[in-house]
Amino acid sequence: MTEPRPQHPTQDLTAAEQLAADQQAGALTQAPAAPAQDFDYLIVGAGFAGSVLAERLAASGQRVLIVDRRSHIGGNAYDCYDDAGVLIHPYGPHIFHTNSKDVFDYLSQFTEWRPYQHRVKANVDGQLVPMPINLDTVNQLYGLSLTSFELEDFFASVAEPVEQVRTSEDVVVSRVGRDLYQKFFRGYTRKQWGLDPSELDASVTARVPTRTNRDDRYFADVYQAMPLHGYTRMFQNMLSSPNIKLMLNTDYREIVDVIPWRHMIYTGPVDAFFDHCYGALPYRSLEFRHETHDAEYLLPVGTVNYPNDYAYTRVSEFKHITGQRHHQTSVVYEFPRAEGDPYYPVPRPENAELYKRYEALADARPDVTFVGRLATYRYYNMDQVVAQALATFRRLNSAAAGDPQGSEQAEQS
Ligand SMILES: Cc1cc2nc3c(=O)[nH]c(=O)nc-3n(C[C@H](O)[C@H](O)[C@H](O)COP(=O)(O)OP(=O)(O)OC[C@H]3O[C@@H](n4cnc5c(N)ncnc54)[C@H](O)[C@@H]3O)c2cc1C
């Protein structure tokens, strides 16, 4: 760990600096001096990455200051009640799923769960069909009555041979052929990423499986559940330790030189940390249109995808996802955007190259640890971010205990 950062109160004070200066002046002239707030950790961002680390470090006796420039905790997983009293996800639907018992057990300390298996339908050729593509999708779409075995042969007959699967287009056409690719993936990917699937890493469409059975669950993970009282309540429980102080509506730059800390954990965009010195890393953003309707339900399932029509990619209905009973219902439409809050790192080889340059800068900062989706420029789900944060905690802990071997093992886990 490094020494606390020096303070440099001068002209041009920010509000936080002014406050600290006033408090210091007051302490000198009026009240007996209060002990300085000396934090072991300054954590930037109160999403999954920051909150897991705050909780773990606080539980091990460290004093933590966690700041977020937004007005709430939870990062993109934040949920709240809208004007109608429906529990919504302002940053788009967040469905929890994981194969990691460790991650599930860890989060279970802070929430009870409601079992929930997400289902998605795609609006294709005027029909609502199951997505990911399964036996019913193909039979319904083409008016067939294939069995699972016959569907395997069907896919083999329409699949296009691809010598080396490199792009998102390669992944799909080599598995289910061009027609299904065009109906389900091409338009959706173009809308979502502003790029043709032939220009995107294979990893993007490889996330979506193809099934020959009738399983219509969107995810196949062992653990699929939603926090019973919502994500925000779970985050509140994680951050409830007296060792944790929370500052909202605060960009870390406002306080970084004012409040003493020993080590920083940064979970914001890595390029912003280094003032975009190599240029901006490309992120994809979204605009959300939230609506409330006087109906019990609007959609047959949690999400309906629109691969080919309209400017939005999908519509999601929260009551399916949260299980809330209410006489009205709230939905969200997602409109992909090039500009706006950074949501999705864009997986392309040249972006990975650019990230490597920022990663080298990050590696040269022993006083700062970079964790999370934006700080490590990875297309991570919530459970992967939790796993990454838990591994980071083990590494920090081992390093503090002077056990480099332990820290290496934690790095690999
Ligand atoms: C539309 C959408 C849908 C998703 N759906 C799912 C899903 O269904 N299932 C799933 O598992 N995952 C989903 N994800 C992914 C999930 O949101 C992320 O894995 C998770 O939120 C990442 O957590 P994080 O802590 O790394 O980042 P974030 O949640 O982005 O938190 C980072 C925080 O840092 C703060 N910050 C940044 N810069 C500063 C600064 N300078 N000063 C102070 N604070 C700062 C930000 O305000 C933010 O609150 C979805 C993501 C999106 C965008």
The ligand as a Tripos MOL2 file, in Angstrom:
@<TRIPOS>MOLECULE
LIG
   53    58     1     0     0
SMALL
NO_CHARGES

@<TRIPOS>ATOM
      1 C1        -28.8380   -2.4490  -20.3810 C.3       1 LIG1
      2 C2        -28.0270   -3.4430  -19.5820 C.ar      1 LIG1
      3 C3        -28.5930   -4.6370  -19.2160 C.ar      1 LIG1
      4 C4        -27.8570   -5.5560  -18.4770 C.ar      1 LIG1
      5 N1        -28.4700   -6.7190  -18.1320 N.ar      1 LIG1
      6 C5        -27.7930   -7.6220  -17.4060 C.ar      1 LIG1
      7 C6        -28.4280   -8.8400  -17.0170 C.ar      1 LIG1
      8 O1        -29.6030   -9.0930  -17.3310 O.2       1 LIG1
      9 N2        -27.7050   -9.7290  -16.2690 N.ar      1 LIG1
     10 C7        -26.3930   -9.4900  -15.9140 C.ar      1 LIG1
     11 O2        -25.8040  -10.3240  -15.2240 O.2       1 LIG1
     12 N3        -25.7760   -8.3400  -16.2800 N.ar      1 LIG1
     13 C8        -26.4370   -7.3960  -17.0110 C.ar      1 LIG1
     14 N4        -25.8150   -6.2280  -17.3720 N.ar      1 LIG1
     15 C9        -24.4230   -5.9980  -16.9570 C.3       1 LIG1
     16 C10       -24.3350   -5.3540  -15.5700 C.3       1 LIG1
     17 O3        -24.9640   -4.0820  -15.6140 O.3       1 LIG1
     18 C11       -22.8570   -5.1890  -15.2070 C.3       1 LIG1
     19 O4        -22.2080   -6.4290  -15.2140 O.3       1 LIG1
     20 C12       -22.6510   -4.5750  -13.8270 C.3       1 LIG1
     21 O5        -23.5260   -3.5210  -13.5720 O.3       1 LIG1
     22 C13       -21.2310   -4.0740  -13.7520 C.3       1 LIG1
     23 O6        -20.9560   -3.5740  -12.4550 O.3       1 LIG1
     24 P1        -19.7370   -2.5620  -12.2670 P.3       1 LIG1
     25 O7        -19.6530   -2.2680  -10.8290 O.co2     1 LIG1
     26 O8        -18.5410   -3.0700  -12.9720 O.co2     1 LIG1
     27 O9        -20.1530   -1.2370  -13.1040 O.3       1 LIG1
     28 P2        -21.3370   -0.1990  -12.9360 P.3       1 LIG1
     29 O10       -22.6040   -0.8450  -12.4960 O.co2     1 LIG1
     30 O11       -21.3550    0.5670  -14.2270 O.co2     1 LIG1
     31 O12       -20.8430    0.7550  -11.7630 O.3       1 LIG1
     32 C14       -19.7980    1.6940  -11.9410 C.3       1 LIG1
     33 C15       -20.1460    2.9260  -11.1180 C.3       1 LIG1
     34 O13       -19.0230    3.8240  -11.1330 O.3       1 LIG1
     35 C16       -19.5280    5.1300  -11.1040 C.3       1 LIG1
     36 N5        -18.4880    6.0470  -11.6110 N.ar      1 LIG1
     37 C17       -17.9040    6.0410  -12.8230 C.ar      1 LIG1
     38 N6        -17.0120    7.0510  -12.9210 N.ar      1 LIG1
     39 C18       -17.0490    7.6970  -11.7320 C.ar      1 LIG1
     40 C19       -16.3640    8.8250  -11.2260 C.ar      1 LIG1
     41 N7        -15.4720    9.5180  -11.9780 N.pl3     1 LIG1
     42 N8        -16.6030    9.2310   -9.9560 N.ar      1 LIG1
     43 C20       -17.5400    8.5720   -9.1860 C.ar      1 LIG1
     44 N9        -18.2250    7.4890   -9.6370 N.ar      1 LIG1
     45 C21       -17.9830    7.0680  -10.8840 C.ar      1 LIG1
     46 C22       -20.7470    5.0920  -12.0080 C.3       1 LIG1
     47 O14       -21.6440    6.1550  -11.7250 O.3       1 LIG1
     48 C23       -21.3380    3.7150  -11.6700 C.3       1 LIG1
     49 O15       -22.3670    3.7980  -10.7130 O.3       1 LIG1
     50 C24       -26.5130   -5.2890  -18.1290 C.ar      1 LIG1
     51 C25       -25.9300   -4.0750  -18.4990 C.ar      1 LIG1
     52 C26       -26.6640   -3.1500  -19.2200 C.ar      1 LIG1
     53 C27       -26.0230   -1.8590  -19.6250 C.3       1 LIG1
@<TRIPOS>BOND
     1     1     2 1
     2     2     3 ar
     3     2    52 ar
     4     3     4 ar
     5     4     5 ar
     6     4    50 ar
     7     5     6 ar
     8     6     7 ar
     9     6    13 1
    10     7     8 2
    11     7     9 ar
    12     9    10 ar
    13    10    11 2
    14    10    12 ar
    15    12    13 ar
    16    13    14 ar
    17    14    15 1
    18    14    50 ar
    19    15    16 1
    20    16    17 1
    21    16    18 1
    22    18    19 1
    23    18    20 1
    24    20    21 1
    25    20    22 1
    26    22    23 1
    27    23    24 1
    28    24    25 2
    29    24    26 1
    30    24    27 1
    31    27    28 1
    32    28    29 2
    33    28    30 1
    34    28    31 1
    35    31    32 1
    36    32    33 1
    37    33    34 1
    38    33    48 1
    39    34    35 1
    40    35    36 1
    41    35    46 1
    42    36    37 ar
    43    36    45 ar
    44    37    38 ar
    45    38    39 ar
    46    39    40 ar
    47    39    45 ar
    48    40    41 1
    49    40    42 ar
    50    42    43 ar
    51    43    44 ar
    52    44    45 ar
    53    46    47 1
    54    46    48 1
    55    48    49 1
    56    50    51 ar
    57    51    52 ar
    58    52    53 1
@<TRIPOS>SUBSTRUCTURE
     1 LIG1         1 GROUP 0 **** ****
